[in-house]
């Protein structure tokens, strides 16, 4: 997953739209599959340090929210949250939206 994030960052830098789409699709596929909490935390770090792409950031925030129980068990995610940064802000916004927006 980490290598696809790096490919996405390079594709963005060199304006390679098709490669960006391919990397984004591969990231989504890998997030849907099995992964470890530690590797996912490294992926989040890479996403937030190498890209300001809202779509890419949303993918990891949404996956984090969807897999909160799995992430909280190992301790890596909790340690990662202690680092703070933009991810924590985006994650809290996602939590607020989920808890406070009434269902239609």
C-alpha positions as CSV (number, residue, x, y, z in Angstrom):
1,X,0.0,0.0,0.0
2,X,2.8,2.4,0.9
3,X,4.4,2.0,-2.6
4,X,1.2,3.0,-4.3
5,X,0.9,6.1,-2.1
6,X,4.5,7.0,-3.2
7,X,3.6,6.3,-6.9
8,X,0.6,8.6,-6.5
9,X,2.8,11.4,-5.1
10,X,5.2,11.1,-8.0
11,X,2.4,10.9,-10.5
12,X,1.0,14.1,-9.0
13,X,4.4,15.8,-9.2
14,X,4.8,15.0,-12.8
15,X,1.2,15.5,-13.8
16,X,0.6,11.9,-14.9
17,X,-3.2,11.7,-14.4
18,X,-3.6,8.2,-15.6
19,X,-0.9,6.9,-13.2
20,X,-2.6,8.9,-10.4
21,X,-5.9,7.1,-11.1
22,X,-4.2,3.7,-11.3
23,X,-2.3,4.3,-8.0
24,X,-5.5,5.6,-6.3
25,X,-7.4,2.5,-7.4
26,X,-4.6,0.2,-6.2
27,X,-4.6,2.0,-2.8
28,X,-8.4,1.5,-2.5
29,X,-8.1,-2.2,-3.4
30,X,-5.3,-2.7,-0.8
31,X,-7.2,-0.9,1.9
32,X,-10.2,-3.1,1.2
33,X,-8.0,-6.2,1.6
34,X,-6.0,-7.5,4.6
35,X,-3.4,-5.2,6.2
36,X,-1.7,-4.7,9.5
37,X,-2.3,-1.7,11.8
38,X,1.4,-0.8,11.7
39,X,1.6,-0.8,7.9
40,X,-1.7,1.2,7.7
41,X,-0.3,3.9,10.1
42,X,2.8,4.2,7.9
43,X,0.5,4.6,4.9
44,X,-1.4,7.4,6.6
45,X,1.9,9.1,7.5
46,X,3.0,8.9,3.9
47,X,-0.4,10.2,2.6
48,X,-0.3,13.2,4.9
49,X,3.3,14.0,4.3
50,X,3.4,13.6,0.5
51,X,0.0,14.8,-0.7
52,X,-2.7,17.4,-0.1
53,X,-5.1,15.4,-2.3
54,X,-8.5,15.4,-0.5
55,X,-9.6,12.2,-2.3
56,X,-6.5,10.3,-1.1
57,X,-6.8,11.7,2.4
58,X,-10.5,10.8,2.5
59,X,-9.7,7.2,1.6
60,X,-7.4,6.7,4.6
61,X,-9.7,8.7,7.0
62,X,-12.7,6.7,5.9
63,X,-10.8,3.4,6.2
64,X,-9.6,4.4,9.6
65,X,-13.1,5.2,10.7
66,X,-14.5,2.0,9.3
67,X,-11.8,-0.2,11.0
68,X,-11.6,1.6,14.3
69,X,-12.0,-1.5,16.3
70,X,-9.2,-3.3,14.5
71,X,-6.9,-0.3,14.6
72,X,-7.4,0.4,18.4
73,X,-6.5,-3.1,19.4
74,X,-2.8,-3.1,18.5
75,X,-1.8,0.2,20.0
76,X,0.0,1.4,16.9
77,X,-3.0,3.5,15.8
78,X,-3.4,5.1,19.3
79,X,0.3,6.0,19.3
80,X,-0.1,7.4,15.9
81,X,-3.0,9.6,17.0
82,X,-0.8,11.0,19.8
83,X,1.5,12.4,17.1
84,X,-1.4,14.8,16.1
85,X,-1.3,16.6,12.8
86,X,-3.8,17.1,10.0
87,X,-4.9,13.4,10.0
88,X,-6.2,13.7,13.6
89,X,-8.2,16.9,12.6
90,X,-9.7,15.1,9.5
91,X,-10.5,12.0,11.6
92,X,-12.3,14.1,14.3
93,X,-14.3,15.9,11.6
94,X,-15.3,12.4,10.2
95,X,-16.3,11.3,13.6
96,X,-18.4,14.4,14.2
97,X,-20.1,14.1,10.8
98,X,-21.0,10.5,11.5
99,X,-22.3,11.2,15.0
100,X,-24.1,14.5,14.4
101,X,-25.6,14.4,11.0
102,X,-29.2,13.0,11.2
103,X,-30.1,10.2,8.8
104,X,-32.4,11.0,6.0
